[in-house]
């Protein structure tokens, strides 16, 4: 069985390499950089945040754009998942036991903090309403795909930092996600990704590094909009690459639908995002929320 390495090179915190019997899967970089031999760097700070929480245990909000509001993200995990290795299956079982059932599917739409075409500016303007309505125990935050080209990275970082801080002040534990790569815009995307990592480091929140999860698996052929995928049959989501043929959204090829094998994680972008978030959230449940 392959050993999954949780690390956080993006945060600049050293973490020992874990050896496996076979070649190890690429690192998830999902939120587990070690500040000590015993606990990730974010556990104690997030325990202090969670001590202020007054809402329902197991509430998990998702604040983001079209990549988050899509039913291809998270919802399908409730009903379909195959070829999970033992650690991933254990994380899934823990999350399913812990999380409120409504958070699989019902917490979708603008009133729940996720909507297509939106930027972090929209989140900054509405996060107070979402927190008042939902009072989530944990919130996943991922913006950036629409921010690139619409605002400077400095503005994105400032607004993102403010949104995260408002959640923490409310007692909501934040999992901050990096954005995925975009076709033809890697030079613009990378500074946004680094800004997101910086916010996670500075505010001591878990980082779910979706960008790194993609690039570590498919560093040279992640882009479904590339010429090599032009002849792939099916709609724009059917390309065997993490990013679909539109160059922006994760792919969702039916061949790897609900497939959490190594091949599924390399070829289905939404499955990979589900996986990274699942592993990140399970770490938070164990480390902060009291899940066993």
C-alpha positions as CSV (number, residue, x, y, z in Angstrom):
1,X,0.0,0.0,0.0
2,X,1.4,3.4,-0.9
3,X,2.0,5.8,1.8
4,X,0.5,9.3,1.4
5,X,2.9,12.1,2.3
6,X,1.4,15.1,3.9
7,X,3.8,18.0,3.7
8,X,3.9,21.7,3.1
9,X,6.8,22.7,1.0
10,X,4.7,25.7,0.0
11,X,4.7,27.0,3.5
12,X,8.4,26.6,3.8
13,X,8.3,24.2,6.7
14,X,10.5,21.2,6.6
15,X,8.8,17.8,6.7
16,X,10.6,14.4,6.6
17,X,10.1,12.2,3.5
18,X,8.0,9.1,4.1
19,X,9.2,6.1,2.2
20,X,6.9,3.5,0.7
21,X,7.2,0.0,-0.7
22,X,6.4,1.4,-4.1
23,X,7.1,4.8,-5.6
24,X,5.1,7.2,-3.4
25,X,2.2,9.1,-4.8
26,X,2.8,12.9,-5.3
27,X,2.4,14.9,-2.1
28,X,-1.1,16.2,-1.3
29,X,0.3,19.2,0.5
30,X,-3.1,19.3,2.1
31,X,-2.6,21.0,5.4
32,X,-0.2,18.9,7.5
33,X,3.2,20.7,7.6
34,X,4.8,19.7,10.9
35,X,5.7,22.4,13.4
36,X,6.8,19.7,15.7
37,X,7.1,15.9,15.8
38,X,3.6,15.7,17.2
39,X,1.2,18.1,15.5
40,X,0.8,20.2,12.3
41,X,1.6,23.9,12.7
42,X,-2.1,24.9,12.5
43,X,-3.5,22.6,15.2
44,X,-3.1,24.7,18.3
45,X,-4.1,28.0,16.6
46,X,-7.2,26.4,15.2
47,X,-8.1,24.9,18.6
48,X,-8.1,28.4,20.0
49,X,-10.4,29.5,17.1
50,X,-12.7,26.5,17.6
51,X,-13.0,27.3,21.3
52,X,-15.0,30.3,20.3
53,X,-17.4,28.3,18.1
54,X,-21.1,28.4,19.1
55,X,-22.8,26.5,16.2
56,X,-23.5,23.0,15.2
57,X,-20.8,20.4,15.1
58,X,-20.1,19.0,11.7
59,X,-21.1,22.0,9.6
60,X,-18.8,22.4,6.6
61,X,-19.2,25.4,4.3
62,X,-17.6,25.9,0.9
63,X,-16.9,29.5,-0.2
64,X,-15.9,29.7,-3.8
65,X,-16.8,30.2,-7.5
66,X,-18.1,27.8,-10.2
67,X,-15.5,25.2,-9.3
68,X,-17.1,25.0,-5.9
69,X,-20.8,25.5,-6.7
70,X,-20.6,22.6,-9.2
71,X,-22.3,19.4,-8.1
72,X,-19.2,17.6,-9.4
73,X,-17.4,18.9,-6.4
74,X,-18.0,17.1,-3.1
75,X,-21.6,16.1,-3.6
76,X,-20.9,12.9,-5.5
77,X,-18.7,11.7,-2.6
78,X,-21.7,10.8,-0.6
79,X,-23.0,8.2,-3.0
80,X,-20.0,7.1,-5.1
81,X,-16.4,6.4,-4.3
82,X,-14.3,3.5,-5.4
83,X,-10.7,2.4,-5.4
84,X,-9.8,4.4,-2.3
85,X,-6.7,3.2,-0.5
86,X,-7.0,2.4,3.2
87,X,-6.0,5.8,4.6
88,X,-8.4,7.6,2.2
89,X,-11.2,5.3,3.1
90,X,-10.6,5.9,6.8
91,X,-10.7,9.6,6.2
92,X,-13.9,9.2,4.2
93,X,-15.6,7.2,6.9
94,X,-14.6,9.8,9.5
95,X,-15.9,12.7,7.5
96,X,-19.2,10.9,6.7
97,X,-19.7,10.2,10.4
98,X,-18.8,13.8,11.4
99,X,-20.2,16.1,8.8
100,X,-23.9,17.2,8.7
101,X,-25.7,15.4,5.9
102,X,-26.9,18.7,4.4
103,X,-23.3,19.8,3.7
104,X,-22.9,17.2,0.9
105,X,-25.4,18.7,-1.4
106,X,-27.8,21.3,0.1
107,X,-25.2,24.0,0.9
108,X,-24.9,25.0,-2.7
109,X,-25.6,28.4,-4.2
110,X,-24.9,32.1,-3.5
111,X,-26.6,32.1,-0.1
112,X,-24.2,29.4,1.0
113,X,-21.1,31.2,-0.3
114,X,-20.6,29.6,-3.7
115,X,-21.5,30.9,-7.2
116,X,-20.1,31.0,-10.7
117,X,-18.1,33.9,-12.1
118,X,-17.3,35.3,-8.6
119,X,-14.1,36.7,-7.2
120,X,-12.8,37.2,-3.7
121,X,-14.3,40.7,-3.8
122,X,-17.8,39.1,-3.8
123,X,-16.7,37.0,-0.8
124,X,-15.5,40.1,1.1
125,X,-18.8,41.8,0.5
126,X,-20.9,38.8,1.6
127,X,-19.0,36.7,4.1
128,X,-20.6,38.4,7.1
129,X,-24.0,37.3,5.8
130,X,-22.8,33.7,5.2
131,X,-21.3,33.4,8.6
132,X,-24.5,34.8,10.3
133,X,-26.7,32.4,8.3
134,X,-24.6,29.3,8.4
135,X,-22.3,29.7,11.4
136,X,-20.2,26.9,10.0
137,X,-17.7,24.9,12.2
138,X,-15.3,24.7,9.3
139,X,-15.1,26.7,6.0
140,X,-13.2,25.8,2.9
141,X,-12.2,28.9,0.9
142,X,-11.1,28.9,-2.8
143,X,-11.1,31.9,-5.1
144,X,-8.7,33.0,-7.8
145,X,-9.8,31.6,-11.2
146,X,-11.9,34.7,-11.9
147,X,-9.6,37.0,-9.9
148,X,-6.7,36.5,-12.3
149,X,-7.0,39.2,-14.9
150,X,-9.6,41.2,-12.9
151,X,-7.5,42.4,-10.0
152,X,-4.0,42.7,-8.9
153,X,-2.5,40.0,-6.8
154,X,-2.0,42.5,-3.9
155,X,-5.7,43.2,-3.8
156,X,-6.6,39.6,-4.0
157,X,-4.3,38.8,-1.1
158,X,-5.6,41.7,1.0
159,X,-9.3,40.7,0.5
160,X,-8.6,37.0,1.0
161,X,-6.8,37.8,4.3
162,X,-9.8,39.8,5.5
163,X,-12.3,37.0,4.6
164,X,-10.2,34.4,6.4
165,X,-9.8,36.6,9.4
166,X,-13.6,37.2,9.7
167,X,-14.2,33.5,9.7
168,X,-11.6,33.0,12.4
169,X,-13.0,35.8,14.5
170,X,-16.4,34.1,14.3
171,X,-14.9,30.8,15.6
172,X,-15.0,29.1,12.2
173,X,-11.9,27.0,11.4
174,X,-10.7,27.8,7.8
175,X,-9.2,25.4,5.3
176,X,-7.7,27.6,2.6
177,X,-7.3,26.1,-0.9
178,X,-5.0,27.2,-3.7
179,X,-6.6,27.8,-7.1
180,X,-6.0,25.4,-10.0
181,X,-3.8,26.4,-13.0
182,X,-5.3,28.1,-16.0
183,X,-4.6,27.6,-19.7
184,X,-1.9,30.1,-21.0
185,X,-1.8,32.0,-17.8
186,X,0.7,30.2,-15.6
187,X,2.9,33.3,-15.1
188,X,-0.2,35.2,-13.8
189,X,-1.6,32.3,-11.7
190,X,1.6,31.5,-9.8
191,X,1.7,34.8,-7.9
192,X,-1.9,34.3,-6.8
193,X,-1.1,30.8,-5.6
194,X,1.9,32.1,-3.7
195,X,-0.3,34.8,-2.1
196,X,-2.8,32.1,-1.0
197,X,-0.1,30.1,0.5
198,X,1.2,33.2,2.3
199,X,-2.2,33.9,3.8
200,X,-2.4,30.3,5.1
201,X,1.1,30.6,6.6
202,X,0.5,34.0,8.2
203,X,-2.9,33.2,9.7
204,X,-1.9,29.7,10.6
205,X,-4.7,27.9,8.9
206,X,-4.6,24.6,7.1
207,X,-3.7,24.7,3.4
208,X,-5.3,22.5,0.9
209,X,-2.9,22.9,-2.0
210,X,-5.0,21.9,-5.1
211,X,-2.5,23.6,-7.4
212,X,0.4,21.5,-6.2
213,X,-1.8,18.4,-6.2
214,X,-2.3,18.9,-10.0
215,X,1.2,20.0,-10.9
216,X,2.9,17.2,-8.9
217,X,0.9,14.6,-10.8
218,X,0.8,16.2,-14.3
219,X,3.5,18.9,-14.4
220,X,3.7,18.9,-18.2
221,X,0.3,17.9,-19.5
222,X,-2.3,19.1,-17.0
223,X,-4.0,21.4,-19.5
224,X,-6.9,19.9,-21.3
225,X,-7.0,22.9,-23.7
226,X,-3.6,21.9,-25.1
227,X,-3.4,20.8,-28.7
228,X,-2.7,17.2,-27.7
229,X,-6.3,16.8,-26.4
230,X,-8.1,18.4,-29.3
231,X,-9.2,15.1,-30.8
232,X,-10.4,13.6,-27.5
233,X,-14.1,12.7,-28.0
234,X,-16.8,14.0,-25.8
235,X,-17.6,17.4,-24.2
236,X,-15.1,19.8,-22.7
237,X,-14.9,17.9,-19.4
238,X,-14.0,14.5,-21.0
239,X,-10.3,15.1,-21.5
240,X,-7.9,12.8,-19.6
241,X,-6.2,15.7,-17.8
242,X,-6.9,17.6,-14.6
243,X,-8.1,20.8,-16.3
244,X,-10.9,20.6,-18.9
245,X,-10.8,21.7,-22.5
246,X,-12.0,25.2,-21.5
247,X,-8.7,25.7,-19.8
248,X,-10.2,26.8,-16.5
249,X,-12.5,24.2,-14.8
250,X,-11.4,20.8,-13.5
251,X,-12.1,17.9,-15.9
252,X,-14.6,15.2,-15.1
253,X,-14.1,12.3,-17.6
254,X,-16.7,9.5,-17.2
255,X,-14.0,6.9,-17.5
256,X,-12.7,7.9,-14.0
257,X,-16.0,8.9,-12.5
258,X,-15.9,8.4,-8.7
259,X,-12.5,6.7,-9.1
260,X,-10.0,7.5,-6.4
261,X,-7.3,5.2,-7.8
262,X,-3.9,6.8,-8.8
263,X,-5.2,6.9,-12.4
264,X,-8.4,8.6,-11.3
265,X,-6.6,11.2,-9.4
266,X,-4.3,12.0,-12.3
267,X,-7.0,12.1,-15.0
268,X,-10.1,13.5,-13.3
269,X,-9.7,17.0,-12.0
270,X,-12.9,17.1,-9.9
271,X,-12.0,13.7,-8.3
272,X,-8.6,15.1,-7.4
273,X,-10.1,18.2,-5.8
274,X,-12.6,16.0,-3.8
275,X,-9.7,13.9,-2.7
276,X,-7.5,16.8,-1.5
277,X,-10.3,18.4,0.3
278,X,-11.4,15.1,1.9
279,X,-7.9,14.5,3.3
280,X,-7.6,18.1,4.5
281,X,-11.0,18.1,6.2
282,X,-10.3,14.7,7.9
283,X,-7.1,16.1,9.3
284,X,-9.0,19.0,10.8
285,X,-11.6,16.7,12.2
286,X,-9.0,14.7,14.0
287,X,-6.7,17.5,15.0
288,X,-9.2,20.2,16.0
289,X,-12.8,19.1,16.0
290,X,-12.4,16.1,18.2
291,X,-13.1,13.3,15.7
292,X,-11.6,9.9,16.3
